[in-house]
């Protein structure tokens, strides 16, 4: 491991410098500009719409779907940024970039509502494919055009495949978890 003069690993020094640059850019170019307000409004609107449309009788189940979707997409998003596959020119918060990624709010909202409304596998698969298509081939290009998202080494159809896979894997996981819980209630031991 290479150490800087201060005894701190060189990676930490580079990260400190990158954070300082990022914060200065955010303060000068992002904060309170139109695109920043748009991101803030879209974030709030996404949460409000989700809450209004949510079947609160199934709150734990649908919330679990949304949270798992958020966690998975956060991981994928961080990998994509770290590998310089894409980046976000505008940040809502300078030190937590995942909040700037519009898809990290829209994906959990849209897919959890699809999970709520499409109860059979066939209907959910069709809904997932449709949603993934709209997000990948309409929303993402619009975000690129509006400079909220920039592709570096990425194609829209990669997103499509990932959206479909993530939505189906998470649904499968939740269906299995709730089946285990239901079985445990019927046969506690």
C-alpha positions in Angstrom: 0.0 0.0 0.0 1.3 3.4 -0.9 1.2 6.0 1.8 1.1 9.8 1.5 3.4 12.0 3.6 0.6 12.2 6.2 0.4 8.5 6.6 -3.0 8.3 5.0 -3.4 5.9 2.1 -3.1 7.7 -1.2 -6.6 6.6 -2.2 -8.0 8.6 0.8 -6.1 11.7 -0.2 -7.4 11.4 -3.8 -11.0 10.8 -2.4 -10.7 14.0 -0.2 -9.5 16.0 -3.2 -12.3 14.6 -5.4 -14.9 15.3 -2.7 -13.7 18.9 -2.4 -13.8 19.4 -6.2 -17.3 17.8 -6.3 -18.6 20.0 -3.5 -17.2 23.2 -5.0 -18.7 22.3 -8.4 -22.1 21.6 -6.7 -22.1 24.9 -4.9 -21.1 26.9 -8.0 -23.1 25.1 -10.7 -25.8 22.9 -9.4 -27.4 24.2 -6.2 -30.5 26.2 -6.7 -30.3 26.1 -10.5 -33.2 25.0 -12.6 -32.1 21.4 -13.0 -31.5 21.2 -9.2 -35.0 22.4 -8.5 -36.4 20.0 -11.1 -34.6 17.1 -9.4 -35.9 18.2 -6.0 -39.5 18.5 -7.3 -39.4 15.2 -9.1 -38.0 13.5 -6.0 -40.8 14.9 -3.8 -43.4 14.2 -6.5 -42.3 10.6 -6.9 -42.6 9.9 -3.2 -46.0 11.7 -2.9 -47.4 9.9 -5.9 -46.1 6.5 -4.6 -47.7 7.1 -1.2 -51.0 8.2 -2.7 -51.2 5.1 -5.0 -49.8 2.6 -2.5 -52.1 -0.1 -1.3 -51.5 0.5 2.4 -53.1 -2.9 3.3 -50.0 -4.5 1.7 -47.6 -1.8 3.0 -44.9 -4.2 4.3 -44.8 -6.3 1.2 -44.8 -3.4 -1.3 -42.4 -1.4 0.8 -40.0 -4.4 0.9 -40.2 -4.5 -2.9 -39.4 -0.8 -3.2 -36.6 -0.9 -0.6 -35.0 -4.0 -2.3 -35.3 -2.3 -5.7 -33.7 0.8 -4.3 -30.8 -1.1 -2.7 -30.1 -3.1 -5.9 -30.3 -0.1 -8.1 -28.1 1.9 -5.7 -25.5 -0.9 -6.0 -25.7 -1.0 -9.7 -25.6 2.8 -10.0 -22.5 3.0 -7.8 -20.8 0.3 -9.9 -21.7 2.2 -13.1 -20.4 5.5 -11.8 -17.2 3.8 -10.3 -16.5 2.0 -13.6 -17.3 5.3 -15.5 -20.0 3.7 -17.6 -22.2 6.8 -16.9 -22.4 9.8 -14.7 -24.8 12.5 -13.5 -23.9 16.1 -14.3 -26.4 17.4 -11.7 -26.5 16.3 -8.1 -29.3 17.0 -5.7 -26.9 16.5 -2.8 -23.1 16.7 -3.4 -22.0 13.9 -1.1 -24.7 11.4 -1.8 -25.0 11.1 -5.6 -27.6 8.4 -5.6 -30.2 11.0 -4.8 -29.4 12.7 -8.1 -30.0 9.6 -10.1 -33.6 10.0 -11.2 -33.9 6.3 -11.8 -33.2 5.6 -8.2 -36.5 7.1 -7.3 -38.5 6.3 -10.4 -37.5 2.6 -10.6 -38.6 1.7 -7.0 -41.8 3.8 -7.4 -42.8 2.4 -10.8 -41.8 -1.2 -10.3 -43.3 -1.4 -6.8 -46.6 -0.1 -8.1 -46.4 -2.7 -10.9 -45.8 -5.3 -8.2 -48.8 -4.0 -6.4 -51.2 -4.1 -9.4 -50.0 -7.1 -11.5 -50.4 -10.2 -9.3 -49.8 -13.0 -11.7 -46.4 -13.8 -13.1 -47.5 -13.3 -16.7 -49.0 -9.9 -16.1 -46.0 -8.8 -14.0 -43.5 -9.9 -16.7 -45.4 -8.0 -19.3 -45.7 -5.0 -17.1 -41.9 -5.2 -16.3 -41.0 -5.5 -20.0 -43.2 -2.5 -20.8 -41.9 -0.4 -18.0 -38.3 -1.3 -18.7 -38.8 -0.4 -22.4 -40.3 3.0 -21.5 -37.6 3.8 -19.0 -34.7 2.6 -21.2 -35.8 3.9 -24.6 -37.9 7.0 -23.7 -37.0 8.2 -20.2 -33.2 7.6 -20.3 -32.8 9.3 -23.7 -34.8 12.3 -22.4 -32.6 12.5 -19.3 -29.5 12.4 -21.5 -31.0 15.1 -23.8 -31.8 17.3 -20.7 -28.3 16.7 -19.3 -29.4 14.9 -16.1 -27.6 11.7 -17.2 -24.7 11.1 -19.5 -23.7 7.7 -21.0 -20.0 7.0 -21.4 -19.7 3.3 -22.1 -23.3 2.2 -21.8 -26.2 1.4 -24.1 -29.9 1.8 -23.4 -30.6 -1.8 -24.1 -28.3 -2.8 -21.2 -30.5 -0.8 -18.9 -33.6 -2.6 -20.4 -32.1 -6.0 -19.6 -31.1 -5.0 -16.1 -34.5 -3.4 -15.3 -36.3 -6.5 -16.4 -34.0 -8.8 -14.5 -34.0 -6.8 -11.3 -37.8 -6.5 -11.2 -38.3 -10.2 -11.8 -35.6 -11.4 -9.3 -36.9 -9.1 -6.6 -40.5 -10.2 -7.2 -39.4 -13.9 -7.1 -37.5 -13.2 -3.8 -40.5 -11.5 -2.2 -43.0 -14.1 -3.3 -40.7 -16.8 -1.8 -40.2 -14.9 1.4 -43.9 -14.3 1.9 -44.7 -18.0 1.1 -42.2 -19.0 3.8 -43.8 -16.6 6.2 -47.3 -17.9 5.4 -46.2 -21.5 5.7 -44.6 -20.7 9.1 -47.9 -19.2 10.3 -49.9 -22.3 9.3 -47.2 -24.7 10.6 -45.2 -22.8 13.3 -42.9 -25.7 14.0 
